[in-house]
Amino acid sequence: MTTELTVLAWGCVLAIVHIFAAIRVKTRQYGTAWNMGARDEDLPPPQPIVGRLERARDNYLETFPIVIAAILIVTVSGSSSDLTEAGALLWIGARIFYLPLYAAGIPKIRTFIFLLSMIGIALILAPSLWPQ
């Protein structure tokens, strides 16, 4: 299996971590009965950590399909290279750091890390957009 596909598998694990981290803190605030119920009731405003983890999850889930497509393109086309491997590793590394930075409310470094993840995606896509 290629490095890119291994990173994609770990990206799936990270998606699950994002989902459970966000719902865990929301359940801590609103209770297990809310979590297990229909969730139809109006709720008081979420605590800051709830909002931050939901936004981090949403950000991850917005960009993850792009990574999936990019890695599948590289894999199916056989254009995996040192560049695409480095891009995949840069992407997953940045995304791992992004979650705790967002949860802690650290804005500027978090944005820089997000930009690194986007550079990783660009590196994965580069050989497919500009073949040699």
Secondary structure, DSSP 8 states (H G I E B T S, - for coil): --HHHHHHHHHHHHHHHHHHHHHHHHHHHH-HHHHHS---S------HHHHHHHHHHHHHHHHHHHHHHHHHHHHHHT---HHHHHHHHHHHHHHHHHHHHHHTT-HHHHHHHHHHHHHHHHHHHHHHHS--
